Structures are given as C-alpha cells and as structure tokens.
Amino acid sequence: MKKKIETTTAITFGVVVVALAAVALLGADGVQTAAMGALGALVLAFTKSITSGDDDDRPPPPASPALMSFAVALLVGACASSLEKPRDYEAELIACNALATSLDESIACENDVRARYRRPLRPVRDAGILEGGLR
Amino acid sequence: VNPLGFLDELPTWAAEGAVGLAVALFRLVRAEDDDARAAALMSAAEATKAALDRRKFPNG
C-alpha cells in the first residue's frame, strides 16, 4: 500500500478546508450554509480520492458530477432561499439550457432573460474562462 | 495518493463552473446589502448556466 501525500497539496487542501470552516462559522446566514455544503463536498471528494488509491497505483476516478451538482445546489439554492429575484433568475437560466437545442439558441434565450433582469448580456459564442486550458 | 488527484480528471465545464462559483462566493461573502447579495447570486446562476451550456454543447 502506497500513501504518499505531497506536502504542498496537503497544505493547500488544509488551507482551503480551514478557510471554508471559518466562513461556515463566521459568515452571514446564507453563506454559512453554502460554506458548510462546500466543505462537505470537499471532504467527500477527499475521502473518495484517498480510498480509491489504497490498493494499487491506479489514478483516482474523476469527481462525480453529482458531487459538484450537490455543491452548486447548496451554494446557489441555500443562499438564494431568502432572495426571490436571484432564485427566479436562476430557474429561468436553467430552463433556457434545458430547452435549447443549440448553444446559440441557449445564449439567445439567456440574453432575453438577462435583459429583463437588467443584467449585462453574454457574448454569443462565449469563449469561456479556461478555453484550451484544461481540455 | 494525491489528495487533489481528482482534479486531474475534472471536465472543463466543471472547472469553469467551479471558478465562476468561487468568484460568486467571494462576492457573496463581501456583499454588504441585499442588492449586492442578489447580484452575487445572479452571477453564480450565470456561471452555472455557462457550465451547463459547456457540458450540453461541448462543441458549440
């Protein structure tokens, strides 16, 4: 059984956990819930990573999309629970994604919603933050 | 075992979503009133939508 935890990554992980714990303890009401959810998701992912590498040298499996969905739902859902407008806004944007059959159609629908809520429009064919970076 | 090893296989859409949500969370933590809080949450919703678009339409 090999268990070699690199010091740098372990420290990074520790700092993130401590930061989230601090927010969970000291943040405003909605933020506390989100931080606790993110902390839980992070610990779950960490546990999965550790246990999957116990018996052999295979790399750990990718993070579950369900895990990320859980964190997203906690962040947006828990915090938006007390604010009606962002909750409606999010629901309309998600509906755009669900109903669209192409990216252009989805962005056009999104821009209609953004315009109604007086939000800046999204450029068509958004290049994305990490285009080509992690693909 | 690298505790952050799961990041190696993280899909692009998930990475983008995580970055967008991290920014939104930062804005949310710093928000001083309901308007700022609402704007932060709306940017979180936009980041989520962009990530979902990337996942559903990976080739544009």
N, CA and C atoms of all chains as a GROMACS GRO file, in nm:
protein
  585
    1MET      N    1   0.084  -0.119   0.000
    1MET     CA    2   0.000   0.000   0.000
    1MET      C    3   0.088   0.125   0.000
    2LYS      N    4   0.065   0.211  -0.098
    2LYS     CA    5   0.146   0.333  -0.105
    2LYS      C    6   0.060   0.453  -0.066
    3LYS      N    7   0.110   0.530   0.023
    3LYS     CA    8   0.038   0.652   0.061
    3LYS      C    9   0.138   0.766   0.072
    4LYS      N   10   0.154   0.833  -0.038
    4LYS     CA   11   0.246   0.945  -0.035
    4LYS      C   12   0.168   1.074  -0.063
    5ILE      N   13   0.149   1.149   0.040
    5ILE     CA   14   0.076   1.275   0.025
    5ILE      C   15   0.177   1.388   0.011
    6GLU      N   16   0.173   1.455  -0.101
    6GLU     CA   17   0.267   1.562  -0.124
    6GLU      C   18   0.239   1.678  -0.028
    7THR      N   19   0.346   1.731   0.026
    7THR     CA   20   0.332   1.834   0.128
    7THR      C   21   0.256   1.957   0.078
    8THR      N   22   0.291   2.002  -0.043
    8THR     CA   23   0.228   2.124  -0.096
    8THR      C   24   0.078   2.107  -0.112
    9THR      N   25   0.038   1.996  -0.173
    9THR     CA   26  -0.105   1.976  -0.196
    9THR      C   27  -0.179   1.955  -0.064
   10ALA      N   28  -0.112   1.890   0.030
   10ALA     CA   29  -0.176   1.868   0.160
   10ALA      C   30  -0.198   2.001   0.230
   11ILE      N   31  -0.096   2.090   0.222
   11ILE     CA   32  -0.109   2.222   0.285
   11ILE      C   33  -0.220   2.303   0.217
   12THR      N   34  -0.221   2.297   0.082
   12THR     CA   35  -0.325   2.369   0.006
   12THR      C   36  -0.463   2.321   0.049
   13PHE      N   37  -0.477   2.190   0.055
   13PHE     CA   38  -0.606   2.132   0.094
   13PHE      C   39  -0.645   2.179   0.234
   14GLY      N   40  -0.546   2.178   0.325
   14GLY     CA   41  -0.573   2.220   0.462
   14GLY      C   42  -0.617   2.365   0.470
   15VAL      N   43  -0.551   2.451   0.392
   15VAL     CA   44  -0.585   2.594   0.393
   15VAL      C   45  -0.728   2.614   0.343
   16VAL      N   46  -0.763   2.543   0.234
   16VAL     CA   47  -0.899   2.556   0.179
   16VAL      C   48  -1.003   2.510   0.281
   17VAL      N   49  -0.975   2.398   0.347
   17VAL     CA   50  -1.070   2.346   0.447
   17VAL      C   51  -1.085   2.443   0.563
   18VAL      N   52  -0.972   2.498   0.610
   18VAL     CA   53  -0.978   2.593   0.722
   18VAL      C   54  -1.055   2.719   0.682
   19ALA      N   55  -1.029   2.767   0.557
   19ALA     CA   56  -1.099   2.887   0.509
   19ALA      C   57  -1.250   2.863   0.503
   20LEU      N   58  -1.288   2.748   0.449
   20LEU     CA   59  -1.431   2.717   0.440
   20LEU      C   60  -1.492   2.703   0.579
   21ALA      N   61  -1.417   2.640   0.670
   21ALA     CA   62  -1.468   2.624   0.806
   21ALA      C   63  -1.486   2.760   0.873
   22ALA      N   64  -1.392   2.852   0.846
   22ALA     CA   65  -1.403   2.986   0.905
   22ALA      C   66  -1.527   3.058   0.853
   23VAL      N   67  -1.550   3.045   0.720
   23VAL     CA   68  -1.670   3.108   0.662
   23VAL      C   69  -1.795   3.043   0.720
   24ALA      N   70  -1.791   2.911   0.734
   24ALA     CA   71  -1.908   2.838   0.789
   24ALA      C   72  -1.940   2.885   0.931
   25LEU      N   73  -1.836   2.919   1.005
   25LEU     CA   74  -1.856   2.960   1.144
   25LEU      C   75  -1.889   3.108   1.158
   26LEU      N   76  -1.826   3.191   1.073
   26LEU     CA   77  -1.833   3.335   1.094
   26LEU      C   78  -1.917   3.409   0.991
   27GLY      N   79  -1.950   3.345   0.878
   27GLY     CA   80  -2.020   3.414   0.771
   27GLY      C   81  -2.165   3.446   0.804
   28ALA      N   82  -2.228   3.519   0.709
   28ALA     CA   83  -2.370   3.551   0.724
   28ALA      C   84  -2.453   3.422   0.710
   29ASP      N   85  -2.580   3.430   0.741
   29ASP     CA   86  -2.664   3.310   0.748
   29ASP      C   87  -2.656   3.221   0.624
   30GLY      N   88  -2.687   3.280   0.507
   30GLY     CA   89  -2.689   3.200   0.385
   30GLY      C   90  -2.552   3.149   0.347
   31VAL      N   91  -2.451   3.232   0.368
   31VAL     CA   92  -2.315   3.196   0.333
   31VAL      C   93  -2.266   3.079   0.418
   32GLN      N   94  -2.308   3.077   0.543
   32GLN     CA   95  -2.268   2.968   0.631
   32GLN      C   96  -2.314   2.834   0.574
   33THR      N   97  -2.437   2.828   0.529
   33THR     CA   98  -2.490   2.704   0.474
   33THR      C   99  -2.411   2.662   0.350
   34ALA      N  100  -2.382   2.760   0.264
   34ALA     CA  101  -2.306   2.730   0.142
   34ALA      C  102  -2.167   2.678   0.174
   35ALA      N  103  -2.100   2.744   0.269
   35ALA     CA  104  -1.965   2.703   0.306
   35ALA      C  105  -1.966   2.563   0.366
   36MET      N  106  -2.065   2.534   0.447
   36MET     CA  107  -2.074   2.400   0.505
   36MET      C  108  -2.097   2.296   0.397
   37GLY      N  109  -2.179   2.331   0.298
   37GLY     CA  110  -2.203   2.239   0.186
   37GLY      C  111  -2.077   2.215   0.106
   38ALA      N  112  -2.004   2.325   0.076
   38ALA     CA  113  -1.880   2.312   0.001
   38ALA      C  114  -1.778   2.231   0.080
   39LEU      N  115  -1.774   2.253   0.210
   39LEU     CA  116  -1.682   2.178   0.296
   39LEU      C  117  -1.715   2.029   0.293
   40GLY      N  118  -1.842   2.000   0.302
   40GLY     CA  119  -1.885   1.860   0.296
   40GLY      C  120  -1.849   1.794   0.164
   41ALA      N  121  -1.871   1.868   0.054
   41ALA     CA  122  -1.839   1.815  -0.078
   41ALA      C  123  -1.689   1.791  -0.092
   42LEU      N  124  -1.610   1.884  -0.039
   42LEU     CA  125  -1.465   1.872  -0.047
   42LEU      C  126  -1.415   1.751   0.032
   43VAL      N  127  -1.470   1.734   0.150
   43VAL     CA  128  -1.430   1.620   0.233
   43VAL      C  129  -1.471   1.488   0.168
   44LEU      N  130  -1.590   1.487   0.107
   44LEU     CA  131  -1.635   1.367   0.036
   44LEU      C  132  -1.539   1.333  -0.078
   45ALA      N  133  -1.502   1.436  -0.156
   45ALA     CA  134  -1.411   1.415  -0.268
   45ALA      C  135  -1.275   1.367  -0.218
   46PHE      N  136  -1.229   1.424  -0.107
   46PHE     CA  137  -1.101   1.385  -0.049
   46PHE      C  138  -1.105   1.239  -0.005
   47THR      N  139  -1.211   1.202   0.062
   47THR     CA  140  -1.226   1.064   0.107
   47THR      C  141  -1.226   0.967  -0.009
   48LYS      N  142  -1.297   1.005  -0.115
   48LYS     CA  143  -1.304   0.920  -0.234
   48LYS      C  144  -1.165   0.904  -0.297
   49SER      N  145  -1.091   1.013  -0.303
   49SER     CA  146  -0.959   1.012  -0.362
   49SER      C  147  -0.865   0.922  -0.282
   50ILE      N  148  -0.869   0.933  -0.150
   50ILE     CA  149  -0.780   0.854  -0.064
   50ILE      C  150  -0.812   0.706  -0.072
   51THR      N  151  -0.939   0.671  -0.060
   51THR     CA  152  -0.976   0.529  -0.055
   51THR      C  153  -0.956   0.461  -0.190
   52SER      N  154  -0.971   0.536  -0.300
   52SER     CA  155  -0.956   0.472  -0.431
   52SER      C  156  -0.811   0.438  -0.460
   53GLY      N  157  -0.716   0.498  -0.390
   53GLY     CA  158  -0.576   0.472  -0.419
   53GLY      C  159  -0.511   0.378  -0.320
   54ASP      N  160  -0.587   0.320  -0.230
   54ASP     CA  161  -0.529   0.236  -0.126
   54ASP      C  162  -0.466   0.106  -0.178
   55ASP      N  163  -0.530   0.044  -0.274
   55ASP     CA  164  -0.489  -0.091  -0.310
   55ASP      C  165  -0.394  -0.098  -0.428
   56ASP      N  166  -0.386   0.004  -0.508
   56ASP     CA  167  -0.298  -0.005  -0.624
   56ASP      C  168  -0.254   0.134  -0.666
   57ASP      N  169  -0.187   0.138  -0.781
   57ASP     CA  170  -0.132   0.266  -0.827
   57ASP      C  171  -0.222   0.335  -0.927
   58ARG      N  172  -0.341   0.284  -0.948
   58ARG     CA  173  -0.430   0.348  -1.044
   58ARG      C  174  -0.466   0.488  -0.997
   59PRO      N  175  -0.482   0.582  -1.093
   59PRO     CA  176  -0.522   0.716  -1.051
   59PRO      C  177  -0.664   0.714  -0.999
   60PRO      N  178  -0.696   0.805  -0.910
   60PRO     CA  179  -0.832   0.810  -0.857
   60PRO      C  180  -0.931   0.845  -0.967
   61PRO      N  181  -1.056   0.800  -0.956
   61PRO     CA  182  -1.157   0.830  -1.057
   61PRO      C  183  -1.193   0.978  -1.054
   62PRO      N  184  -1.252   1.028  -1.164
   62PRO     CA  185  -1.290   1.169  -1.166
   62PRO      C  186  -1.397   1.200  -1.063
   63ALA      N  187  -1.400   1.325  -1.022
   63ALA     CA  188  -1.502   1.367  -0.926
   63ALA      C  189  -1.640   1.346  -0.986
   64SER      N  190  -1.731   1.300  -0.906
   64SER     CA  191  -1.865   1.273  -0.954
   64SER      C  192  -1.937   1.402  -0.991
   65PRO      N  193  -2.002   1.406  -1.109
   65PRO     CA  194  -2.083   1.523  -1.143
   65PRO      C  195  -2.191   1.547  -1.039
   66ALA      N  196  -2.237   1.437  -0.978
   66ALA     CA  197  -2.341   1.451  -0.876
   66ALA      C  198  -2.287   1.530  -0.756
   67LEU      N  199  -2.158   1.509  -0.727
   67LEU     CA  200  -2.096   1.579  -0.615
   67LEU      C  201  -2.092   1.729  -0.641
   68MET      N  202  -2.055   1.763  -0.766
   68MET     CA  203  -2.048   1.904  -0.800
   68MET      C  204  -2.189   1.965  -0.802
   69SER      N  205  -2.284   1.890  -0.855
   69SER     CA  206  -2.422   1.938  -0.857
   69SER      C  207  -2.470   1.966  -0.715
   70PHE      N  208  -2.428   1.879  -0.624
   70PHE     CA  209  -2.464   1.894  -0.483
   70PHE      C  210  -2.408   2.026  -0.428
   71ALA      N  211  -2.280   2.053  -0.459
   71ALA     CA  212  -2.217   2.176  -0.411
   71ALA      C  213  -2.282   2.299  -0.474
   72VAL      N  214  -2.311   2.288  -0.606
   72VAL     CA  215  -2.375   2.400  -0.677
   72VAL      C  216  -2.513   2.428  -0.617
   73ALA      N  217  -2.587   2.319  -0.595
   73ALA     CA  218  -2.722   2.336  -0.541
   73ALA      C  219  -2.716   2.401  -0.404
   74LEU      N  220  -2.618   2.362  -0.323
   74LEU     CA  221  -2.605   2.420  -0.190
   74LEU      C  222  -2.568   2.566  -0.196
   75LEU      N  223  -2.473   2.597  -0.285
   75LEU     CA  224  -2.426   2.736  -0.294
   75LEU      C  225  -2.536   2.829  -0.341
   76VAL      N  226  -2.596   2.795  -0.455
   76VAL     CA  227  -2.697   2.883  -0.514
   76VAL      C  228  -2.831   2.870  -0.441
   77GLY      N  229  -2.872   2.747  -0.420
   77GLY     CA  230  -3.003   2.723  -0.359
   77GLY      C  231  -3.014   2.773  -0.216
   78ALA      N  232  -2.914   2.738  -0.134
   78ALA     CA  233  -2.922   2.776   0.007
   78ALA      C  234  -2.916   2.927   0.023
   79CYS      N  235  -2.826   2.989  -0.055
   79CYS     CA  236  -2.810   3.134  -0.039
   79CYS      C  237  -2.926   3.210  -0.101
   80ALA      N  238  -2.982   3.156  -0.207
   80ALA     CA  239  -3.091   3.226  -0.275
   80ALA      C  240  -3.226   3.207  -0.207
   81SER      N  241  -3.228   3.120  -0.107
   81SER     CA  242  -3.357   3.086  -0.047
   81SER      C  243  -3.426   3.208   0.013
   82SER      N  244  -3.347   3.306   0.056
   82SER     CA  245  -3.408   3.424   0.117
   82SER      C  246  -3.423   3.538   0.018
   83LEU      N  247  -3.378   3.519  -0.107
   83LEU     CA  248  -3.385   3.626  -0.206
   83LEU      C  249  -3.460   3.574  -0.329
   84GLU      N  250  -3.580   3.624  -0.348
   84GLU     CA  251  -3.669   3.573  -0.453
   84GLU      C  252  -3.612   3.596  -0.593
   85LYS      N  253  -3.560   3.716  -0.617
   85LYS     CA  254  -3.519   3.754  -0.751
   85LYS      C  255  -3.408   3.664  -0.808
   86PRO      N  256  -3.298   3.640  -0.736
   86PRO     CA  257  -3.195   3.551  -0.790
   86PRO      C  258  -3.246   3.409  -0.812
   87ARG      N  259  -3.337   3.365  -0.728
   87ARG     CA  260  -3.389   3.229  -0.742
   87ARG      C  261  -3.469   3.216  -0.872
   88ASP      N  262  -3.554   3.315  -0.901
   88ASP     CA  263  -3.629   3.314  -1.026
   88ASP      C  264  -3.535   3.324  -1.146
   89TYR      N  265  -3.436   3.410  -1.132
   89TYR     CA  266  -3.339   3.432  -1.239
   89TYR      C  267  -3.266   3.302  -1.271
   90GLU      N  268  -3.222   3.233  -1.168
   90GLU     CA  269  -3.152   3.107  -1.188
   90GLU      C  270  -3.242   3.004  -1.257
   91ALA      N  271  -3.367   2.997  -1.211
   91ALA     CA  272  -3.461   2.899  -1.268
   91ALA      C  273  -3.482   2.926  -1.418
   92GLU      N  274  -3.492   3.054  -1.454
   92GLU     CA  275  -3.514   3.088  -1.596
   92GLU      C  276  -3.391   3.054  -1.680
   93LEU      N  277  -3.271   3.078  -1.625
   93LEU     CA  278  -3.149   3.046  -1.700
   93LEU      C  279  -3.135   2.895  -1.719
   94ILE      N  280  -3.163   2.820  -1.614
   94ILE     CA  281  -3.152   2.674  -1.624
   94ILE      C  282  -3.254   2.621  -1.725
   95ALA      N  283  -3.373   2.682  -1.727
   95ALA     CA  284  -3.475   2.640  -1.823
   95ALA      C  285  -3.427   2.665  -1.966
   96CYS      N  286  -3.357   2.776  -1.987
   96CYS     CA  287  -3.302   2.806  -2.120
   96CYS      C  288  -3.210   2.693  -2.164
   97ASN      N  289  -3.123   2.649  -2.073
   97ASN     CA  290  -3.029   2.542  -2.106
   97ASN      C  291  -3.102   2.412  -2.135
   98ALA      N  292  -3.204   2.386  -2.056
   98ALA     CA  293  -3.276   2.259  -2.070
   98ALA      C  294  -3.353   2.252  -2.201
   99LEU      N  295  -3.407   2.366  -2.245
   99LEU     CA  296  -3.495   2.366  -2.363
   99LEU      C  297  -3.419   2.387  -2.494
  100ALA      N  298  -3.301   2.445  -2.487
  100ALA     CA  299  -3.229   2.481  -2.610
  100ALA      C  300  -3.174   2.357  -2.681
  101THR      N  301  -3.169   2.367  -2.814
  101THR     CA  302  -3.114   2.256  -2.892
  101THR      C  303  -2.978   2.291  -2.952
  102SER      N  304  -2.935   2.413  -2.931
  102SER     CA  305  -2.800   2.453  -2.976
  102SER      C  306  -2.747   2.559  -2.881
  103LEU      N  307  -2.617   2.579  -2.886
  103LEU     CA  308  -2.556   2.678  -2.798
  103LEU      C  309  -2.604   2.819  -2.830
  104ASP      N  310  -2.616   2.850  -2.958
  104ASP     CA  311  -2.663   2.983  -2.997
  104ASP      C  312  -2.804   3.009  -2.943
  105GLU      N  313  -2.888   2.908  -2.955
  105GLU     CA  314  -3.025   2.921  -2.906
  105GLU      C  315  -3.027   2.941  -2.755
  106SER      N  316  -2.941   2.868  -2.686
  106SER     CA  317  -2.935   2.877  -2.541
  106SER      C  318  -2.888   3.016  -2.497
  107ILE      N  319  -2.786   3.069  -2.568
  107ILE     CA  320  -2.733   3.201  -2.532
  107ILE      C  321  -2.835   3.311  -2.564
  108ALA      N  322  -2.906   3.296  -2.678
  108ALA     CA  323  -3.008   3.394  -2.714
  108ALA      C  324  -3.117   3.399  -2.607
  109CYS      N  325  -3.160   3.281  -2.563
  109CYS     CA  326  -3.262   3.273  -2.457
  109CYS      C  327  -3.208   3.337  -2.329
  110GLU      N  328  -3.082   3.305  -2.297
  110GLU     CA  329  -3.020   3.360  -2.176
  110GLU      C  330  -3.016   3.512  -2.182
  111ASN      N  331  -2.983   3.566  -2.299
  111ASN     CA  332  -2.974   3.711  -2.312
  111ASN      C  333  -3.110   3.779  -2.298
  112ASP      N  334  -3.216   3.712  -2.342
  112ASP     CA  335  -3.351   3.765  -2.320
  112ASP      C  336  -3.379   3.777  -2.171
  113VAL      N  337  -3.341   3.672  -2.098
  113VAL     CA  338  -3.362   3.672  -1.953
  113VAL      C  339  -3.277   3.780  -1.888
  114ARG      N  340  -3.150   3.787  -1.929
  114ARG     CA  341  -3.060   3.888  -1.871
  114ARG      C  342  -3.114   4.028  -1.894
  115ALA      N  343  -3.166   4.054  -2.015
  115ALA     CA  344  -3.217   4.187  -2.046
  115ALA      C  345  -3.334   4.223  -1.954
  116ARG      N  346  -3.421   4.126  -1.929
  116ARG     CA  347  -3.536   4.152  -1.843
  116ARG      C  348  -3.494   4.183  -1.699
  117TYR      N  349  -3.384   4.121  -1.656
  117TYR     CA  350  -3.335   4.144  -1.520
  117TYR      C  351  -3.228   4.252  -1.515
  118ARG      N  352  -3.210   4.322  -1.628
  118ARG     CA  353  -3.112   4.430  -1.636
  118ARG      C  354  -2.972   4.384  -1.600
  119ARG      N  355  -2.936   4.269  -1.655
  119ARG     CA  356  -2.801   4.217  -1.635
  119ARG      C  357  -2.722   4.234  -1.766
  120PRO      N  358  -2.589   4.245  -1.759
  120PRO     CA  359  -2.510   4.255  -1.883
  120PRO      C  360  -2.529   4.131  -1.969
  121LEU      N  361  -2.534   4.152  -2.102
  121LEU     CA  362  -2.558   4.041  -2.192
  121LEU      C  363  -2.433   3.953  -2.207
  122ARG      N  364  -2.458   3.826  -2.235
  122ARG     CA  365  -2.348   3.731  -2.258
  122ARG      C  366  -2.314   3.733  -2.406
  123PRO      N  367  -2.185   3.746  -2.440
  123PRO     CA  368  -2.148   3.745  -2.581
  123PRO      C  369  -2.186   3.612  -2.647
  124VAL      N  370  -2.234   3.618  -2.770
  124VAL     CA  371  -2.263   3.494  -2.844
  124VAL      C  372  -2.131   3.423  -2.869
  125ARG      N  373  -2.135   3.290  -2.860
  125ARG     CA  374  -2.013   3.209  -2.872
  125ARG      C  375  -1.911   3.250  -2.768
  126ASP      N  376  -1.957   3.250  -2.644
  126ASP     CA  377  -1.868   3.283  -2.533
  126ASP      C  378  -1.747   3.191  -2.535
  127ALA      N  379  -1.628   3.252  -2.529
  127ALA     CA  380  -1.505   3.173  -2.538
  127ALA      C  381  -1.482   3.091  -2.411
  128GLY      N  382  -1.539   3.132  -2.299
  128GLY     CA  383  -1.520   3.058  -2.176
  128GLY      C  384  -1.392   3.098  -2.106
  129ILE      N  385  -1.390   3.076  -1.975
  129ILE     CA  386  -1.277   3.122  -1.894
  129ILE      C  387  -1.150   3.042  -1.921
  130LEU      N  388  -1.167   2.911  -1.941
  130LEU     CA  389  -1.048   2.826  -1.948
  130LEU      C  390  -1.036   2.760  -2.085
  131GLU      N  391  -1.083   2.825  -2.189
  131GLU     CA  392  -1.078   2.766  -2.322
  131GLU      C  393  -0.937   2.714  -2.354
  132GLY      N  394  -0.928   2.587  -2.382
  132GLY     CA  395  -0.799   2.530  -2.420
  132GLY      C  396  -0.707   2.503  -2.302
  133GLY      N  397  -0.746   2.544  -2.185
  133GLY     CA  398  -0.657   2.530  -2.071
  133GLY      C  399  -0.656   2.392  -2.009
  134LEU      N  400  -0.774   2.338  -1.982
  134LEU     CA  401  -0.781   2.209  -1.915
  134LEU      C  402  -0.837   2.099  -2.003
  135ARG      N  403  -0.874   2.133  -2.125
  135ARG     CA  404  -0.938   2.034  -2.209
  135ARG      C  405  -0.846   1.916  -2.236
  136VAL      N  406  -0.074   0.889  -0.253
  136VAL     CA  407  -0.202   0.937  -0.303
  136VAL      C  408  -0.206   1.090  -0.296
  137ASN      N  409  -0.238   1.148  -0.408
  137ASN     CA  410  -0.251   1.294  -0.411
  137ASN      C  411  -0.394   1.330  -0.370
  138PRO      N  412  -0.411   1.402  -0.260
  138PRO     CA  413  -0.548   1.433  -0.214
  138PRO      C  414  -0.626   1.516  -0.314
  139LEU      N  415  -0.556   1.582  -0.404
  139LEU     CA  416  -0.627   1.662  -0.505
  139LEU      C  417  -0.621   1.592  -0.641
  140GLY      N  418  -0.596   1.462  -0.639
  140GLY     CA  419  -0.583   1.387  -0.764
  140GLY      C  420  -0.707   1.389  -0.849
  141PHE      N  421  -0.822   1.400  -0.785
  141PHE     CA  422  -0.947   1.400  -0.862
  141PHE      C  423  -0.954   1.519  -0.957
  142LEU      N  424  -0.874   1.624  -0.930
  142LEU     CA  425  -0.874   1.741  -1.017
  142LEU      C  426  -0.818   1.709  -1.155
  143ASP      N  427  -0.732   1.604  -1.162
  143ASP     CA  428  -0.670   1.569  -1.290
  143ASP      C  429  -0.774   1.533  -1.395
  144GLU      N  430  -0.882   1.474  -1.350
  144GLU     CA  431  -0.984   1.427  -1.444
  144GLU      C  432  -1.107   1.519  -1.448
  145LEU      N  433  -1.092   1.635  -1.387
  145LEU     CA  434  -1.206   1.727  -1.382
  145LEU      C  435  -1.240   1.777  -1.522
  146PRO      N  436  -1.364   1.763  -1.567
  146PRO     CA  437  -1.401   1.812  -1.700
  146PRO      C  438  -1.391   1.964  -1.707
  147THR      N  439  -1.374   2.015  -1.830
  147THR     CA  440  -1.361   2.160  -1.848
  147THR      C  441  -1.482   2.235  -1.795
  148TRP      N  442  -1.602   2.182  -1.824
  148TRP     CA  443  -1.722   2.253  -1.780
  148TRP      C  444  -1.727   2.264  -1.628
  149ALA      N  445  -1.680   2.158  -1.560
  149ALA     CA  446  -1.680   2.160  -1.414
  149ALA      C  447  -1.577   2.259  -1.360
  150ALA      N  448  -1.462   2.264  -1.427
  150ALA     CA  449  -1.358   2.359  -1.384
  150ALA      C  450  -1.406   2.503  -1.401
  151GLU      N  451  -1.468   2.530  -1.515
  151GLU     CA  452  -1.520   2.665  -1.541
  151GLU      C  453  -1.628   2.701  -1.439
  152GLY      N  454  -1.716   2.604  -1.415
  152GLY     CA  455  -1.822   2.628  -1.318
  152GLY      C  456  -1.766   2.655  -1.179
  153ALA      N  457  -1.665   2.579  -1.142
  153ALA     CA  458  -1.605   2.596  -1.010
  153ALA      C  459  -1.540   2.734  -0.996
  154VAL      N  460  -1.472   2.777  -1.103
  154VAL     CA  461  -1.408   2.911  -1.099
  154VAL      C  462  -1.516   3.019  -1.086
  155GLY      N  463  -1.620   3.008  -1.169
  155GLY     CA  464  -1.728   3.107  -1.164
  155GLY      C  465  -1.797   3.111  -1.029
  156LEU      N  466  -1.820   2.993  -0.972
  156LEU     CA  467  -1.887   2.988  -0.841
  156LEU      C  468  -1.796   3.039  -0.730
  157ALA      N  469  -1.666   3.015  -0.744
  157ALA     CA  470  -1.572   3.065  -0.644
  157ALA      C  471  -1.574   3.218  -0.643
  158VAL      N  472  -1.576   3.277  -0.763
  158VAL     CA  473  -1.582   3.423  -0.774
  158VAL      C  474  -1.712   3.474  -0.712
  159ALA      N  475  -1.822   3.405  -0.744
  159ALA     CA  476  -1.953   3.446  -0.691
  159ALA      C  477  -1.956   3.435  -0.538
  160LEU      N  478  -1.895   3.329  -0.486
  160LEU     CA  479  -1.892   3.310  -0.341
  160LEU      C  480  -1.812   3.422  -0.274
  161PHE      N  481  -1.702   3.459  -0.339
  161PHE     CA  482  -1.620   3.569  -0.287
  161PHE      C  483  -1.703   3.699  -0.281
  162ARG      N  484  -1.777   3.725  -0.390
  162ARG     CA  485  -1.860   3.846  -0.394
  162ARG      C  486  -1.971   3.838  -0.288
  163LEU      N  487  -2.023   3.718  -0.270
  163LEU     CA  488  -2.131   3.699  -0.173
  163LEU      C  489  -2.082   3.725  -0.031
  164VAL      N  490  -1.962   3.677  -0.002
  164VAL     CA  491  -1.907   3.696   0.131
  164VAL      C  492  -1.882   3.844   0.159
  165ARG      N  493  -1.845   3.918   0.054
  165ARG     CA  494  -1.812   4.060   0.071
  165ARG      C  495  -1.934   4.151   0.057
  166ALA      N  496  -2.048   4.095   0.017
  166ALA     CA  497  -2.167   4.177  -0.005
  166ALA      C  498  -2.212   4.242   0.125
  167GLU      N  499  -2.248   4.370   0.115
  167GLU     CA  500  -2.285   4.443   0.236
  167GLU      C  501  -2.435   4.470   0.246
  168ASP      N  502  -2.508   4.449   0.136
  168ASP     CA  503  -2.652   4.469   0.142
  168ASP      C  504  -2.721   4.367   0.052
  169ASP      N  505  -2.854   4.370   0.052
  169ASP     CA  506  -2.930   4.271  -0.025
  169ASP      C  507  -2.908   4.285  -0.176
  170ASP      N  508  -2.889   4.409  -0.223
  170ASP     CA  509  -2.866   4.430  -0.367
  170ASP      C  510  -2.737   4.362  -0.411
  171ALA      N  511  -2.632   4.384  -0.332
  171ALA     CA  512  -2.502   4.324  -0.364
  171ALA      C  513  -2.510   4.172  -0.353
  172ARG      N  514  -2.585   4.127  -0.255
  172ARG     CA  515  -2.602   3.982  -0.236
  172ARG      C  516  -2.677   3.922  -0.355
  173ALA      N  517  -2.780   3.992  -0.399
  173ALA     CA  518  -2.858   3.943  -0.514
  173ALA      C  519  -2.772   3.940  -0.640
  174ALA      N  520  -2.689   4.044  -0.659
  174ALA     CA  521  -2.602   4.048  -0.777
  174ALA      C  522  -2.503   3.932  -0.775
  175ALA      N  523  -2.449   3.901  -0.657
  175ALA     CA  524  -2.354   3.789  -0.645
  175ALA      C  525  -2.422   3.657  -0.678
  176LEU      N  526  -2.545   3.641  -0.629
  176LEU     CA  527  -2.618   3.517  -0.656
  176LEU      C  528  -2.655   3.505  -0.803
  177MET      N  529  -2.685   3.619  -0.864
  177MET     CA  530  -2.718   3.615  -1.007
  177MET      C  531  -2.594   3.580  -1.089
  178SER      N  532  -2.480   3.628  -1.047
  178SER     CA  533  -2.357   3.590  -1.120
  178SER      C  534  -2.327   3.442  -1.099
  179ALA      N  535  -2.363   3.389  -0.982
  179ALA     CA  536  -2.347   3.245  -0.958
  179ALA      C  537  -2.437   3.166  -1.053
  180ALA      N  538  -2.560   3.215  -1.070
  180ALA     CA  539  -2.654   3.148  -1.162
  180ALA      C  540  -2.600   3.154  -1.304
  181GLU      N  541  -2.540   3.266  -1.342
  181GLU     CA  542  -2.484   3.278  -1.478
  181GLU      C  543  -2.367   3.182  -1.498
  182ALA      N  544  -2.284   3.168  -1.393
  182ALA     CA  545  -2.171   3.074  -1.402
  182ALA      C  546  -2.222   2.930  -1.416
  183THR      N  547  -2.327   2.900  -1.342
  183THR     CA  548  -2.387   2.766  -1.350
  183THR      C  549  -2.442   2.741  -1.490
  184LYS      N  550  -2.513   2.841  -1.544
  184LYS     CA  551  -2.570   2.828  -1.678
  184LYS      C  552  -2.460   2.808  -1.783
  185ALA      N  553  -2.352   2.886  -1.772
  185ALA     CA  554  -2.242   2.872  -1.868
  185ALA      C  555  -2.179   2.733  -1.861
  186ALA      N  556  -2.166   2.680  -1.738
  186ALA     CA  557  -2.109   2.546  -1.722
  186ALA      C  558  -2.202   2.439  -1.780
  187LEU      N  559  -2.332   2.458  -1.758
  187LEU     CA  560  -2.428   2.363  -1.814
  187LEU      C  561  -2.427   2.367  -1.966
  188ASP      N  562  -2.413   2.488  -2.022
  188ASP     CA  563  -2.404   2.501  -2.168
  188ASP      C  564  -2.282   2.426  -2.220
  189ARG      N  565  -2.171   2.444  -2.149
  189ARG     CA  566  -2.046   2.379  -2.191
  189ARG      C  567  -2.060   2.227  -2.187
  190ARG      N  568  -2.132   2.178  -2.086
  190ARG     CA  569  -2.150   2.034  -2.075
  190ARG      C  570  -2.245   1.982  -2.183
  191LYS      N  571  -2.354   2.057  -2.209
  191LYS     CA  572  -2.454   2.009  -2.304
  191LYS      C  573  -2.408   2.027  -2.449
  192PHE      N  574  -2.335   2.135  -2.474
  192PHE     CA  575  -2.288   2.164  -2.611
  192PHE      C  576  -2.136   2.176  -2.612
  193PRO      N  577  -2.065   2.066  -2.592
  193PRO     CA  578  -1.918   2.073  -2.580
  193PRO      C  579  -1.850   2.126  -2.706
  194ASN      N  580  -1.916   2.108  -2.822
  194ASN     CA  581  -1.854   2.153  -2.946
  194ASN      C  582  -1.918   2.282  -3.001
  195GLY      N  583  -1.998   2.346  -2.920
  195GLY     CA  584  -2.057   2.473  -2.960
  195GLY      C  585  -2.179   2.460  -3.046
   0.00000   0.00000   0.00000
